[in-house]
Amino acid sequence: MKPEVRPERPEFSSGPCAKPPGWNAAQLERALVGRSHRAGPSKQRLAAVIDKSKDLLGMPDDYRLGIVAASDTGAIEMALWSMLGPRPVDMLAWESFGEGWVTDVQKQLQLEEVRVHEAGYGSLPDLSQVDFDRDVVFTWNGTTSGVCVPDGDWIADDREGLVFCDATSAVFAMDLSWSKLDVITWSWQKVLGGEAGHGMLALSPRAVERLESYTPDRPLPKIFRMTKNGKLIEGIFRGETINTPSMICVEDALLSLEWVEANGGCPGMRKRSQANLDAIAHWVEQTDWVEFLADDPASRSSTSICLQIVDPWFIEMEEGDRAATAKKIGALLDAEDVARDINSYKAAPPGLRIWGGATVETRDIEALLPWLDWAFAQVKQQANA
């Protein structure tokens, strides 16, 4: 039977993600449109995003945080191109974005002393094999696999190298170990439900020291340059962005941060996201056609919740047919105005990916789950007709 109750908000996309509950475009009327981003009031709004983010995240006072171009991708690329080179590098990859950073370091930067620790979709590589005398690059949460590191305990306190962390679908929803990380990047479009196009870049004092003491032998475009005459350009970390930001997006980010603050801060966000994962986990336990892609509950993401279809009828298909069938399930749910954009990432195993970040209400997750059963049954029935 077709379920009667639909999610109030069917936005379960893994990026850009659902807006905070109660969001309304009319709230953006206070945005400083038509103003230079270098005007005093505009710089104050940019600085407010930085300061409020640091405060809510509990970031150490001596860490710098800046707003940079091109979302999380721009932020991590900026760091890799500016700072890698003086030490050998350990790269960790267990999904598509981590694999992308491996490609950058090996094929674009063409660094010679690079080790890659890999695992397939659903698993983590052996974290005990990472050498922290080397620089280390990893994603805290694998957005396309639903696999995250369980904590920061595996990262050495007495490390000699720098630790670069792409944390875009973890920040505000997972408990990051700031003292274990030297370069941290994210965007507003994930857990904050903000708009795309702007990245956040955090630097530890050790990362600043690297920037001021190391000059890469490769050319750096203006948008990547964080130093001048051997010193950090401090303005970047006070709201003086390298490129022109959208003041509408800046205002939207402030609205999201205000919502986080009003709803329990980061502990509140983690609680909301965990409740979404728990609701799906309870359903998976009772459902025989689906399982989590993440094989270890300790490394199971509460934000990008990835599911694989394990029904024998589905498993016996050719790979291309499995992908097409999974897309049919997503398309049917979209047509019913129940769930938008929940197909698995194109490079991941065919299945479903449901965003469980803090801006998604658990009651909407709970309303979605019977529809997943219905859609799977419909597609299977049509295939066997």
N, C-alpha and C positions, 0 to 999 in steps of 0.2 A: 504494500500500500504506500502511496505517496504521502510523506509526512505532511502534517498540517501547519506546523510552526516553522517559519523561516527565520534565519538570523536577521536582526534589525539592520546590521551593517554587514554586507557580504564581502567586504574588502579584506582578503586574506593574502594579498600579494606580499612577497618577500622583499620588495623594494622597487619603487617607493612604497612605503607601508601605510597602513591605516592611520588617519589623522587621530589626534587625541579625542576621546569622547567629549561631545559638546562643542567641538570646533565649528566655527562659522566664518565664512570668508569676510563677513562684515567686520570681524575683529581686526582685519588687516588695514582698516581705514586709518589707523594711527601710524602706518608706515611712512617713513620720510621719503616719499617719492618725489622726483624732480629736484632732488638735492644731491650735491656732490658727496660721495662717500668720504671725502677728506674734510668736509665741513665739520665743525666742532660737534654739533648734535649727532651727526651720523657716526663719527668716531666713538662717541659715547655709547651709542646703541651696539656697535660692533664690540666695544670693550665689555659691555654688559653681558653679551653672549659668552665671552671668554671667562669673565669673573664668576658668573652664575654657574657655568659648567664646572669650573674648578671647585667651587664650593660644594655643589651637589655631589660631585664624584669623590670628594675627599682627597683630591690630588695634593701631593706635597707642595708646600709653599714655594720651594726652590725649583719646581718644574715650570718651564715655559709652555704656554698654550697659545696657538695662533689659528687664525682662519685662513685657509689657502684655497687655491682653485681646483676645480675638476673632481670634487667629491673625495671619497676615500682613496680612489685610484690615484688622483693627483697627489694626495698627501703622502702615500707610501712610495710612489715613484720619486717624488721630490727628495725623500729621505734616502732611498737606495742610491740614486744617482749622485747625491751630494756627499754621502758619508761612507759608502762601502769602498774597500780597496786596501787599506793599510793592514788588515788581518785576513787570514783565511775565513771562509764563510761556511756555516752549516745551514742548509735550507730544509724546512719541513713542509711536506705537501701531502695532503690526503683528500683534496678536492680541487675544483677547477681554479679558484683564485690563488691558492697556494702554488698550483702548477704554473699559473701565469707569472708569479714572481720568480719562480725558478727559470723560466724562459728569459725574463728580463736580465737576470744576473748572469746566466750562462751565455746567452746568444747575443744580447744587446750590450751589456757592460763587458762581456767576454772576460770575466775574472777567471783566473787559472785555478786557484786553490779553492774549489767549491765541492762540498759533499752534499748529497741530496738524501734525506731520510724520507722515504715514501711509504704510503699505505693506500690500499684501495678504498673506494667509497664504502663507508660504514665502519671504518677502523681508524685507529691512530697509529703512527709509527712508534717504534720503541724509543720513548723519550729518554731512557737511561743512557742511550748511545750518543746524546748530544754533548759536544765539547764546548764548554763555555770559555775556554781560552780563545776561541774563535768568535767572530760575530755570528749571531743567530737570527734568522728571519722565519717567522711563523704567523699563522692566523689563529687567534684565540678561539674563534668559532667558525667552523666551515659552513658557510651559508648554503652551499649547494649540496652538502652531504648530511647536514644535521648532526655533525660530530664536533664536539668542542673539547678542549683540554679541561680536565676536571678541576684544576686549581693551578697555582703557581709554584707548588712545592718542589717541582722537578727542576726549577731554574736556580742556579747557584747564586748565593749571596756574594761570594768572593770571586765573581767572574772577572776576567780580564777583557773579554770582548763586550760589545754592545748587543742588547737584545732588542730587535725590531718586531713590533707586534701590530699586525693588522687586526684591529679589534672592532670592526665596523658593526657587526651584528651582535656584539657582546656588551659594549659600553652601555650603561644604564640598566642592563638586565642581568648581568653576571658580575660576580665579585672579583674584580681585577686586582692583582697584587702589584700595586703601583711601584713599590720599591724594587721589584724584580724586573721592571721594564724600563728601557731607556728611550725608546721611540715608540709612540703609540698613535695610531691613526684611526679616524672614524668619520662618519658623515651624519648629517641631520636626518637623512631619509629613512633610517632604520628604526631603532627603538623609540626615537623621539617623534616619529611620524612627520618629520619635516620635509621641506622641499629639496630637490636634488641640485647638484652642481657646486656645492661648497663642501670643503673638507676641513677637518680639524687635525692639527698636528701638535702633539705634546712631546717635549724634550726634557730628559733628565739633565742634571749638571754634567754628567759624564758625556752625554750626547753633545751638549754645547761645547765642551772641551774638544771633542773630535772635530766639530765644525770649524773651530778656531785654530786648530793645530794641523789640519790635513787639507791640502789642496788637491783635488782630483786632477789627473793628467788628461781628462776628457773635457770638452767644452760643455758648459751648462747654459741652457736657455735662461733668459731673465726670470721667467716664472719659477725656476728652481733655486735661484740664488738666495741664500739666507745669511751670507756674510758680505762685508765690505771692508777692504783693507785689513783682513784677518780678524775682524770682530763681528759678532752676531749683530744682525740688524734688529735691534730690540723693538722697533716700531711694529714689526710683523706681529709681535706678541702683545701689543697694546691696541690692536684694532686698525693699524695702518696696513691694510692688505696690499699685496703685490699687484693684484689685478683689481678690476672693478667688480665689487659684489652687488648682488641684487638686494636693495634695502627692503623689498617686500619679503624676500626669503629670510633676511635677517630678523624682521619683525615676527615672521612665522616661527622661527627658531626660538625667539624669546617667549612666544605664547606657549610653545611646547615645554620649555624649561619652567615656566610658571605653573603649568599643569603638573609637572613632575613634583615641584616643590609643594603644591597643594595636596598631593596624593601620596605623601609619605616618603618623598625623596627616593634615593636609589633603593633602600630597603623595601619601600612600597612597590617600586617597579619590579624588583626581583620576585616579590610575593605574587604580583599579578601575573607575571610571565610563568612562574612555576605552576600556578593554578591552571593555566591553559594547558601546559604539558601534562599535568596530572589528569585532567579531564580526558585528554586523548589517550593517555596510557591506560586508564580504566576501560575505555572502549576497546582498545587493541586487545586487552586481555580476554575480552569476551567475543572477539571477532576472528573467524578462522581464515578470512581471505586476505588479511593484511598484517604486516609486521613493521616495526621500526627498521629503518635502514641502518641506524647505529646499533651495533651488536652488543655494546656494553652500556648498561644503564648509567654508569658513572660518567660517561662521556656523551650523553644524550643531550642535545641542544633543547633549550626551552623556548628559543625564538624561531629558528628555521627548523620546523619539525617535519622531517622527511620520512615518508612511508613507502614501503615496497609491497607490491601485490604478490602474494604467495599461493594463490589458488592454483591447483594443478592445471586447470583449464588454461590459465594465463601462462604459466611456466612452460607449458609444452609448445607454445607458439614460437615462430621465428622471431628474431630480435626486432626486426622492423615492424612486425605485426603487434608485438607487445607495446612498442612506443605509440603506435597509432591507436591501439585500444585504450591506453591510459589517457591519451588526449581526448578520446571520445567521452570518457567519464568527466573530465574537466569541462568540456564543451557543453555537455548536458546540464551540469550544475550551473554554468554561466547562463545558459538559456533560461533556466528556471529562476534566475536572479537570486541564487542561493550562495554561490561562491565564485569569486572572480580570481583568475590568475593563480590557480593552485597546481598546475602541472609541474612536474619535476623539472629541474634545470636541464637544458638541452644535452649537456655532456654527462649527466648523471644517469643512473639506471632508471628505466621507466617507472613512474609511480606518481605520488602526490606529494606536494610540499605546502604545508600550511603555516603561515606566519603566526607565532604565538607570543609576539612581543607585547609589552605592557599596554599599548594603545588598543589592543583587541580585548573585548569583553569576554569573560569566560562563558557567560550565558549564550553568546553568539557561537562560540566553539561547541557548546553542548547542543545547540539547535542544529548545527551543521552535521553532526555525526550521523543521525538517522538518514540524512540525505545522502551521505557517502554510501551507506548500505544500499539505499534505493537505487542510486545511479549505477553502482556496480552490478546489481541484479538486472537492471534494465539492459545494460550493454551486453551482459553475458547472455541474457535471454534472446536478444536480437541476433547475436552471433550464432546461436544454436538453433534459430528458427528455420 
